[in-house]
Amino acid sequence: MEIFVARQPLFNKMEEVYGYELLYRNNQNNEFPDVNEDKATADVIINSF
């Protein structure tokens, strides 16, 4: 299965990047698919390493 992981920056009050949120997609549409959250998290972790 092909998955896509996007990285969205998180900013502090000074508008400096202090971290990133990983976003899960299982196709090229830019929307969260109707999947179990635990499965999405596991797919991101497994495919990130």
N, CA, C and O atoms as a MOPAC input file, in Angstrom:
PM7 MOZYME 1SCF
protein

 N      0.83700 1    -1.17400 1     0.00000 1
 C      0.00000 1     0.00000 1     0.00000 1
 C      0.88400 1     1.24000 1     0.00000 1
 O      1.87000 1     1.30900 1     0.73500 1
 N      0.53500 1     2.19800 1    -0.81000 1
 C      1.27300 1     3.44600 1    -0.87900 1
 C      0.65100 1     4.45400 1     0.08300 1
 O     -0.56600 1     4.63900 1     0.10100 1
 N      1.49500 1     5.10200 1     0.88200 1
 C      0.99500 1     6.15600 1     1.77000 1
 C      1.82600 1     7.41400 1     1.56600 1
 O      2.94900 1     7.35900 1     1.06600 1
 N      1.26400 1     8.52800 1     1.95300 1
 C      1.94100 1     9.80800 1     1.86500 1
 C      1.96700 1    10.42200 1     3.25700 1
 O      0.97400 1    10.37500 1     3.98300 1
 N      3.08800 1    10.98900 1     3.61700 1
 C      3.21800 1    11.65900 1     4.90200 1
 C      3.65500 1    13.09400 1     4.61900 1
 O      4.66900 1    13.33200 1     3.96200 1
 N      2.87400 1    14.03900 1     5.12500 1
 C      3.22000 1    15.45100 1     4.98200 1
 C      3.68300 1    15.98000 1     6.32300 1
 O      3.31400 1    15.45500 1     7.37300 1
 N      4.48200 1    17.00700 1     6.27900 1
 C      5.01000 1    17.61100 1     7.49200 1
 C      4.46500 1    19.03400 1     7.57600 1
 O      4.72200 1    19.85900 1     6.70000 1
 N      3.71900 1    19.31000 1     8.62900 1
 C      3.12800 1    20.63600 1     8.82800 1
 C      3.82800 1    21.31400 1     9.99800 1
 O      3.88800 1    20.75000 1    11.09000 1
 N      4.36200 1    22.52800 1     9.78400 1
 C      5.09200 1    23.18300 1    10.87200 1
 C      4.17200 1    23.65900 1    11.99000 1
 O      3.02400 1    24.03300 1    11.75200 1
 N      4.69700 1    23.63900 1    13.21300 1
 C      4.02100 1    24.18900 1    14.38000 1
 C      4.82600 1    25.40100 1    14.82100 1
 O      6.05100 1    25.33200 1    14.92600 1
 N      4.13900 1    26.51800 1    15.08200 1
 C      4.80600 1    27.76700 1    15.40300 1
 C      4.54800 1    28.17800 1    16.84900 1
 O      3.50600 1    27.85700 1    17.42000 1
 N      5.50900 1    28.89100 1    17.43100 1
 C      5.31000 1    29.45600 1    18.75800 1
 C      4.75900 1    30.87900 1    18.61000 1
 O      4.46000 1    31.30800 1    17.49600 1
 N      4.62200 1    31.60700 1    19.70600 1
 C      4.05100 1    32.96100 1    19.65700 1
 C      4.92300 1    33.94200 1    18.88200 1
 O      4.44200 1    34.96500 1    18.39500 1
 N      6.20200 1    33.62100 1    18.77400 1
 C      7.13100 1    34.47900 1    18.02600 1
 C      7.17400 1    34.10700 1    16.53800 1
 O      8.00100 1    34.62100 1    15.78500 1
 N      6.27400 1    33.20900 1    16.12700 1
 C      6.17300 1    32.71100 1    14.75500 1
 C      7.44100 1    31.97700 1    14.30800 1
 O      7.81400 1    32.01200 1    13.13500 1
 N      8.09600 1    31.31200 1    15.26800 1
 C      9.24400 1    30.47000 1    14.96500 1
 C      8.79100 1    29.01800 1    14.98100 1
 O      7.98100 1    28.62600 1    15.82200 1
 N      9.31000 1    28.22200 1    14.05700 1
 C      8.96400 1    26.80200 1    14.01400 1
 C      9.57800 1    26.11600 1    15.22400 1
 O     10.77800 1    26.23100 1    15.47000 1
 N      8.73900 1    25.39400 1    15.98400 1
 C      9.27000 1    24.65200 1    17.13300 1
 C      8.99400 1    23.16300 1    17.03400 1
 O      9.36300 1    22.40800 1    17.93300 1
 N      8.35800 1    22.73100 1    15.97100 1
 C      8.09200 1    21.31300 1    15.77900 1
 C      7.28100 1    21.10100 1    14.51200 1
 O      6.94500 1    22.04700 1    13.80000 1
 N      6.97900 1    19.85100 1    14.25000 1
 C      6.19900 1    19.48700 1    13.07300 1
 C      5.14600 1    18.45500 1    13.44300 1
 O      5.35900 1    17.61400 1    14.31600 1
 N      4.02700 1    18.53000 1    12.77700 1
 C      2.97100 1    17.52800 1    12.88300 1
 C      3.03300 1    16.68800 1    11.61100 1
 O      3.09100 1    17.23300 1    10.50800 1
 N      3.02100 1    15.36900 1    11.76000 1
 C      2.99300 1    14.50300 1    10.58200 1
 C      1.55200 1    14.25100 1    10.19000 1
 O      0.72700 1    13.89200 1    11.03000 1
 N      1.24700 1    14.43900 1     8.91300 1
 C     -0.10300 1    14.25100 1     8.39500 1
 C     -0.12300 1    13.01100 1     7.50900 1
 O      0.75400 1    12.82600 1     6.66500 1
 N     -1.11900 1    12.17400 1     7.70300 1
 C     -1.23700 1    10.89400 1     6.99400 1
 C     -2.21000 1    11.02900 1     5.83000 1
 O     -3.28900 1    11.60200 1     5.97500 1
 N     -1.82500 1    10.50400 1     4.68700 1
 C     -2.71300 1    10.38700 1     3.53200 1
 C     -2.44400 1     9.02800 1     2.90400 1
 O     -1.29800 1     8.58300 1     2.83500 1
 N     -3.51200 1     8.36700 1     2.44300 1
 C     -3.29100 1     7.08100 1     1.78300 1
 C     -3.50900 1     7.16800 1     0.27600 1
 O     -3.56300 1     6.14400 1    -0.40600 1
 N     -3.63200 1     8.39000 1    -0.24400 1
 C     -3.71500 1     8.62000 1    -1.68500 1
 C     -3.27500 1    10.05700 1    -1.95400 1
 O     -2.85800 1    10.75900 1    -1.03200 1
 N     -3.36300 1    10.49500 1    -3.19600 1
 C     -2.85800 1    11.82800 1    -3.53700 1
 C     -3.86000 1    12.93900 1    -3.25600 1
 O     -3.54200 1    14.10800 1    -3.47400 1
 N     -5.05200 1    12.62000 1    -2.78200 1
 C     -6.00800 1    13.65700 1    -2.39600 1
 C     -5.55200 1    14.28100 1    -1.07900 1
 O     -5.07900 1    13.57600 1    -0.18800 1
 N     -5.69000 1    15.57100 1    -0.95600 1
 C     -5.23600 1    16.24800 1     0.25600 1
 C     -6.37100 1    16.30500 1     1.27900 1
 O     -6.86000 1    17.38000 1     1.62700 1
 N     -6.77200 1    15.13700 1     1.74800 1
 C     -7.81700 1    15.04200 1     2.76600 1
 C     -7.56600 1    13.79500 1     3.60000 1
 O     -7.02600 1    12.80200 1     3.11300 1
 N     -7.97200 1    13.86400 1     4.87900 1
 C     -7.76800 1    12.70000 1     5.74300 1
 C     -8.74200 1    11.59800 1     5.33200 1
 O     -9.94700 1    11.84100 1     5.26400 1
 N     -8.24900 1    10.40600 1     5.06000 1
 C     -9.12500 1     9.31000 1     4.64800 1
 C     -9.93900 1     8.77800 1     5.83000 1
 O     -9.56300 1     8.96700 1     6.98700 1
 N    -11.01400 1     8.13800 1     5.54000 1
 C    -11.87800 1     7.54400 1     6.56400 1
 C    -11.28100 1     6.20500 1     6.99500 1
 O    -11.73200 1     5.13900 1     6.57600 1
 N    -10.24800 1     6.29100 1     7.85000 1
 C     -9.57900 1     5.09500 1     8.36800 1
 C     -9.45500 1     5.21700 1     9.88000 1
 O     -9.58300 1     6.30300 1    10.44400 1
 N     -9.20800 1     4.10900 1    10.50900 1
 C     -8.99500 1     4.07500 1    11.95000 1
 C     -7.74700 1     4.89200 1    12.29200 1
 O     -6.71000 1     4.74500 1    11.64600 1
 N     -7.85100 1     5.75200 1    13.31000 1
 C     -6.73200 1     6.61700 1    13.68000 1
 C     -5.49400 1     5.82100 1    14.09000 1
 O     -4.37100 1     6.22200 1    13.78600 1
 N     -5.69400 1     4.70400 1    14.77400 1
 C     -4.56400 1     3.87000 1    15.19800 1
 C     -3.83700 1     3.27400 1    13.99800 1
 O     -2.60900 1     3.19500 1    13.99000 1
 N     -4.59500 1     2.85400 1    12.98400 1
 C     -3.98000 1     2.31600 1    11.77200 1
 C     -3.20300 1     3.40800 1    11.04600 1
 O     -2.10000 1     3.16000 1    10.56000 1
 N     -3.76000 1     4.60400 1    10.96700 1
 C     -3.06400 1     5.71600 1    10.31000 1
 C     -1.76500 1     6.01700 1    11.03800 1
 O     -0.73100 1     6.20300 1    10.39600 1
 N     -1.79600 1     6.06900 1    12.36000 1
 C     -0.59600 1     6.34300 1    13.15000 1
 C      0.44500 1     5.25200 1    12.94900 1
 O      1.62800 1     5.54500 1    12.77300 1
 N      0.01500 1     4.00500 1    12.97500 1
 C      0.94300 1     2.89200 1    12.77000 1
 C      1.57200 1     2.96200 1    11.38300 1
 O      2.77500 1     2.73800 1    11.24700 1
 N      0.78900 1     3.26800 1    10.35100 1
 C      1.33100 1     3.38900 1     8.98700 1
 C      2.38300 1     4.49600 1     8.90500 1
 O      3.41600 1     4.32700 1     8.25700 1
 N      2.11800 1     5.62900 1     9.56300 1
 C      3.08500 1     6.73000 1     9.54600 1
 C      4.37500 1     6.31000 1    10.21500 1
 O      5.45700 1     6.54700 1     9.67900 1
 N      4.27600 1     5.68600 1    11.38500 1
 C      5.46600 1     5.27000 1    12.11500 1
 C      6.25900 1     4.23300 1    11.33700 1
 O      7.47600 1     4.35600 1    11.19300 1
 N      5.58100 1     3.22100 1    10.83900 1
 C      6.25600 1     2.14200 1    10.10400 1
 C      6.93500 1     2.67800 1     8.85000 1
 O      8.06400 1     2.28700 1     8.55200 1
 N      6.27800 1     3.55900 1     8.11500 1
 C      6.83300 1     4.05000 1     6.86900 1
 C      7.79000 1     5.22800 1     7.04200 1
 O      8.39300 1     5.68100 1     6.06900 1
 N      7.93400 1     5.72600 1     8.26300 1
 C      8.87700 1     6.80500 1     8.53600 1
 C     10.26600 1     6.26600 1     8.81500 1
 O     11.24300 1     7.00800 1     8.71700 1
 N     10.37600 1     4.98700 1     9.16100 1
 C     11.67400 1     4.42800 1     9.51400 1
 C     12.16100 1     3.53800 1     8.45500 1
 O     13.24700 1     2.97000 1     8.57500 1

